[in-house]
Amino acid sequence: MEVEVGILCIVIILIIWVFSTGKGKSVKNIVALKHAYDTALNGNDKKVALKAGRAFHSALRRNGILTHYDEQAIANDLSTMN
């Protein structure tokens, strides 16, 4: 019982820390960018999907710069579009 209360306190502290440091906003941004990317991939416009993919993958990077692996992942995703 005491261990469960301790773990709960740690989780609450971590949640407060994430939202107080602004990281909660970036998580929401990444989720929104992922949704936009998935939506674009389900469409027909590869230019829109490419732009959305680059925005999403760059948001995942600390410095915001895409790597060759990101570009390859985006190219693979685009190849599945009709």
Buried (B, 14 or more C-beta within 10 A) or exposed (E): EEEEEEEEEEEEEEEEEBEEEEEEEEEEEEEEBBEBBBEBBEEEEBEBBBBBBBBBBBBEEEEEEBEEEBBEBBEEBBEEEE
